[in-house]
Amino acid sequence: MTRTVVVTGGGTGIGLAVAAAFAAEDAHVFITGRREAVLSKARAELGDRVSTVVCDATDPVQIEVLRDRLPGQVDVLVNNAGGNRELDAAAGRLGAVGLGGQPGQGPDDLAALAAAWRANIDANLLSAVLTTAGLSRRLASGGAVVHIGSFAADRGAGSYGAAKAALNSWNLFLSRQLGARDITSNVVAPGYIADTEFFGDRGSEEFHNARVAETMVGRAGYPDDIAGVVRFLASPAARHITAQVINVNGGAVPTR
Ligand SMILES: NC(=O)c1ccc[n+]([C@@H]2O[C@H](COP(=O)([O-])OP(=O)(O)OC[C@H]3O[C@@H](n4cnc5c(N)ncnc54)[C@H](OP(=O)(O)O)[C@@H]3O)[C@@H](O)[C@H]2O)c1
């Protein structure tokens, strides 16, 4: 049976690799994002099994539009849209919301601090909450929801890390609700993943080497490393895995 898969933020990086993995199994994949040109380019790359919907996952109205574009049944939802809005602001990509969440900089401007925190909570937590709620009635029994978290949740990474930690916490609540409908819900928490737009212009060789040095395997992660785990979690072999955070970080953050 052909599965219907929704990947938020599916036009670049990890989301694009996840979309490619599901398209390769002949699923009908819907990718979303805020930039139409990026989505069109991804569709041209991935082929006819992929449909695009411009949708800001933090906007309830746009999620309703997305829902209206989808078929009656969604088998897999991948809440991948997100990013560190503090990095984006520092790079001037989203306007100056301020770096008040960073230690040592001091929250002199509380309005800027509030905006910075709200931006990351919206981008990384509310985006997943709203998309899941908006599509909830469409989610099929036997299906899977996968959220892309981050190892930042365990590393004291300001508002971004706090938002991803909240995602882990909310996943426990969600997985109990969805479990009653035979739907799994898990977080995949990547470590440093190269070949994405996440770091913008910060991706110098020195920066890359420092991230690689934190791993036990001596290499960066790549979007396909995450896509393979997401696809596994949405496979028949993973039906007894739910309410978990699966860390994919090359050993940068060991667990016991
Ligand atoms: N790269 C890493 O090292 C790393 C590590 C840990 C976790 N992560 C997480 O992995 C996920 C994917 O990031 P990535 O590394 O692949 O970076 P990326 O290339 O920047 O991908 C993020 C994608 O999400 C989309 N997006 C962002 N905000 C959105 C919104 N409000 N609504 C809809 N789409 C939105 C972006 O497209 P538009 O701008 O066009 O909307 C973009 O296609 C994120 O949740 C990120 O936090 C990444």
The ligand as a Gaussian input file, in Angstrom:
#p B3LYP/6-31G(d) Opt

LIG

0 1
 N       22.020000      20.602000      11.340000
 C       22.248000      20.237000      12.590000
 O       23.411000      20.138000      13.027000
 C       21.081000      19.927000      13.503000
 C       21.375000      19.367000      14.751000
 C       20.346000      19.047000      15.615000
 C       19.033000      19.284000      15.245000
 N       18.754000      19.861000      14.049000
 C       17.330000      20.077000      13.718000
 O       17.060000      19.449000      12.491000
 C       15.917000      20.057000      11.890000
 C       16.219000      20.325000      10.423000
 O       17.254000      21.284000      10.338000
 P       18.438000      21.196000       9.270000
 O       19.670000      20.966000      10.017000
 O       18.094000      20.281000       8.180000
 O       18.518000      22.715000       8.787000
 P       17.860000      23.453000       7.549000
 O       18.517000      23.012000       6.302000
 O       17.878000      24.909000       7.908000
 O       16.348000      22.934000       7.510000
 C       15.279000      23.505000       8.201000
 C       14.080000      23.497000       7.274000
 O       12.921000      23.866000       8.000000
 C       12.197000      24.848000       7.279000
 N       11.521000      25.681000       8.269000
 C       12.081000      26.428000       9.230000
 N       11.139000      27.034000       9.942000
 C        9.943000      26.658000       9.418000
 C        8.601000      26.952000       9.712000
 N        8.259000      27.797000      10.686000
 N        7.629000      26.363000       8.987000
 C        7.947000      25.517000       7.988000
 N        9.206000      25.203000       7.643000
 C       10.188000      25.782000       8.363000
 C       13.230000      25.594000       6.449000
 O       12.690000      26.116000       5.228000
 P       12.095000      27.580000       5.146000
 O       13.120000      28.507000       5.701000
 O       11.852000      27.785000       3.673000
 O       10.825000      27.591000       5.927000
 C       14.222000      24.474000       6.125000
 O       13.873000      23.809000       4.918000
 C       15.616000      21.300000      12.722000
 O       14.532000      21.040000      13.586000
 C       16.883000      21.504000      13.517000
 O       16.650000      22.166000      14.735000
 C       19.748000      20.177000      13.158000

